[in-house]
Amino acid sequence: MNSFNPPQRSRIVISEWMNTDAIEKLSADHDVQYDPSLVDNPTLLRSSLETAQALIVRNRTPVSASLLDTAKGLRVVGRLGVGLENIDLDACRERGIDVCPAVGANARSVAEYVLCSAMLLLRGIYLRSDEVAQGTWPRQAMAGGRESQDKTLGVIGYGSVGRLTADLALAAGFRILYWDPMGPSNRSIEDAIASSRLRAASSIHALLAASDVVSLHVPMTVGTKHLVGRDELALMKQGAILINTARGGVIDESAVAASLREGHLGGAAIDVFEDEPLPSGNVWQDCPNLLLTPHVAGLSIESNQRVAHSVADAVMKKLAT
């Protein structure tokens, strides 16, 4: 009689928050340790990984070489998002550990954040509700807002999020300029043919000078550190809007705050910061025409579902090989 040996269940450690239904999917065939407190308990995280084959993180768990040294059986790291700054990719590569980010899964959420922020800051009438409620009725002061029709949105970084942002903004009446520090987009020719309202900029400087709104969609690299600083801000139009949903380090935060206070920038929406959470006494306090959000542009009910299931599927596929 042939004996049947069921496949061995792998151990998966999840150190940060993840959707329940995606955890249930993983648990059907694997042993899952789900403990969002592990991100703040390095000692317990290390001991949990000693017998694990997979680790799933967001952006707060530092996946360092020393951590990987304690996880001798680790085969895959799933990233609930797209930024990989918290993961030592070289160390993973040296150990044969696959890294699976949720590429494109939260693109819609980020693109909608950018479009909503751009239109809100251009119009300039949505931040004075208290005055209206108090009866001061600042109607005349709020009558000078701008529409999106025929304004130029400059998209710096033309990957999946940048392209979807451009698509949504075109529908809202914007013209689009885009530039990518990683090199020319392979879609530039077809995009230029498809729409006279969308074209590639010759340089980042040309994009900054021509745009009414600038939105950043680039990874954090040596080449993109403080990509937009004092000199770049000076090139922008008086009253232009800056939106950063990429990574905190791609803008010089002090320079942006100073430009807002001086009245050169007309507004800014900042979702990501060099230090998160923001320390007390940070540069943003008392800045006018400023929207600050705590790294949530890519988070929505729908995107959380897409991200979690994308990573769960990728991790299970790697463990099955």
Secondary structure, DSSP 8 states (H G I E B T S, - for coil): ----------EEEE-S---HHHHHHHHTTSEEEE-GGGGG-HHHHHHHGGG-SEEEE-SSS-B-HHHHHT-TT--EEEESSS--TTB-HHHHHHTT-EEEE-TTTTHHHHHHHHHHHHHHHHH--SS-HHHHHTT---TTTTTT---STT-EEEEE--SHHHHHHHHHHHHTT-EEEEE-TT---TTHHHHHHH-TTEEE-SSHHHHHHH-SEEEE-----GGGTTSB-HHHHHHS-TT-EEEE-S-GGGB-HHHHHHHHHHTSS-EEEE---SSSS--TT-TTTT-SSEEE-SS-TT--HHHHHHHHHHHHHHHHHHHH-
